[in-house]
């Protein structure tokens, strides 16, 4: 009997514990203000970051444009200098300047060897030894020379 009373006591206690009871509703809401502040700070930081990134890209673009313009100007200057150098190196120009200084090409040059002997007959150049600097224009064949036709138009009388 003792066993039965013990079982019934345990059973009663279990039934008592197993009974359902109504739990009062307590809404545990997280506070909204910190969340809103956090989202606002993240959004503001993103906008500021994008603005700074865009500004740095614009500055780099302006610098690139300036450098490209400078490179183009330097390339133009280089081309101008090359053309001037080609003009200065022109053999015809050098010959004209030498002739204006009174220099002429000797008709029979002489060469001096390292041992001091002279090879050839040295003869001083004279103005008659001057060579033609500008070549003659090529002669055109008679077939290519057009026939010149002259047409005379009578003058109009002053009264008409």
C-alpha positions in Angstrom: 0.0 0.0 0.0 2.7 2.2 0.6 3.8 1.8 -2.9 0.4 2.8 -4.1 0.2 5.9 -2.1 3.6 6.8 -3.2 2.7 6.3 -6.8 -0.6 8.3 -6.4 1.3 11.1 -4.7 3.8 11.2 -7.6 1.0 10.9 -10.1 -0.8 13.8 -8.5 2.2 15.9 -8.4 2.9 15.1 -12.1 -0.7 16.0 -13.0 -0.4 19.2 -11.1 2.7 20.2 -12.9 1.3 19.2 -16.3 -1.6 21.4 -16.1 -1.6 24.2 -18.5 -1.8 27.7 -17.4 -2.3 30.9 -19.3 0.9 32.9 -19.6 0.4 36.7 -19.8 1.5 38.2 -23.1 4.6 40.3 -22.8 5.8 41.8 -26.0 9.5 42.2 -25.8 10.2 44.7 -28.5 13.7 45.8 -29.3 14.1 49.5 -29.0 13.8 51.1 -32.5 15.9 54.2 -31.9 19.3 52.5 -31.9 18.4 50.5 -35.0 17.3 53.6 -36.9 20.4 55.5 -35.8 22.6 52.6 -36.9 21.0 52.3 -40.4 21.1 56.1 -40.8 24.9 56.2 -39.9 25.6 53.3 -42.4 23.6 55.1 -45.2 25.3 58.4 -44.5 28.7 56.8 -44.5 28.0 55.1 -47.8 26.8 58.4 -49.4 29.8 60.3 -48.1 32.1 57.5 -49.3 30.6 57.5 -52.8 30.9 61.3 -52.9 34.5 61.2 -52.0 35.2 58.4 -54.5 33.4 60.3 -57.3 35.4 63.5 -56.4 38.7 61.6 -56.6 37.7 60.1 -59.9 36.9 63.6 -61.3 40.2 65.0 -60.1 42.0 62.1 -61.7 40.1 62.7 -64.9 41.1 66.4 -65.0 44.7 65.5 -64.3 44.6 62.9 -67.1 43.1 65.5 -69.5 45.8 68.1 -68.6 48.6 65.5 -69.1 47.1 64.4 -72.4 47.0 68.0 -73.6 50.5 68.6 -72.5 51.7 65.4 -74.2 49.9 66.4 -77.5 51.6 69.9 -77.3 55.0 68.3 -76.7 54.5 65.9 -79.6 53.6 68.9 -81.8 56.7 70.7 -80.6 58.9 67.6 -81.2 57.5 67.4 -84.8 58.3 71.1 -85.4 61.8 70.6 -84.1 62.3 67.6 -86.3 61.2 69.5 -89.3 63.5 72.4 -88.4 66.4 70.0 -88.0 65.7 68.4 -91.3 65.7 71.8 -92.9 69.1 72.6 -91.3 70.5 69.3 -92.4 69.4 69.8 -96.0 72.5 69.4 -98.3 71.1 72.1 -100.6 70.9 74.6 -97.8 74.4 73.7 -96.6 75.8 74.1 -100.1 74.1 77.5 -100.5 75.5 78.8 -97.2 79.0 77.5 -98.1 78.8 79.2 -101.5 77.6 82.5 -99.8 80.8 82.3 -97.7 82.9 82.0 -100.8 83.6 78.3 -100.5 83.9 76.2 -103.7 84.6 72.5 -104.3 88.2 72.1 -105.7 88.3 70.5 -109.1 91.2 68.2 -108.2 91.3 67.3 -104.5 94.6 66.3 -102.9 94.8 63.8 -100.0 97.2 64.0 -97.1 98.5 60.6 -95.8 99.4 60.0 -92.2 103.1 59.9 -93.0 102.9 63.5 -94.4 103.0 62.7 -98.1 100.5 64.4 -100.4 98.6 62.2 -102.9 97.2 64.0 -106.0 97.9 67.4 -107.4 96.6 70.2 -105.2 95.1 73.0 -107.2 93.3 75.9 -105.5 89.7 76.3 -106.3 88.5 79.4 -108.2 85.0 80.9 -108.5 84.8 79.3 -112.0 84.9 75.9 -110.4 81.6 76.6 -108.8 79.0 73.9 -109.3 75.3 74.3 -109.8 73.6 73.9 -106.5 70.0 73.7 -107.7 69.6 71.1 -110.3 68.1 72.0 -113.7 64.5 71.0 -114.1 64.1 67.8 -116.1 63.5 68.5 -119.8 60.1 67.4 -120.9 59.8 65.4 -124.1 58.3 67.3 -127.1 55.2 65.0 -126.9 54.4 66.2 -123.4 54.9 69.9 -124.1 51.5 71.4 -125.0 51.2 73.8 -127.9 50.6 77.4 -126.8 47.6 79.0 -128.3 47.1 82.8 -127.9 43.7 84.2 -128.4 43.3 88.0 -128.6 40.0 89.4 -127.5 39.1 92.8 -129.0 38.4 95.5 -126.4 34.8 96.7 -126.1 34.1 100.3 -127.2 33.6 102.6 -124.3 30.0 103.5 -125.3 28.5 100.0 -124.9 
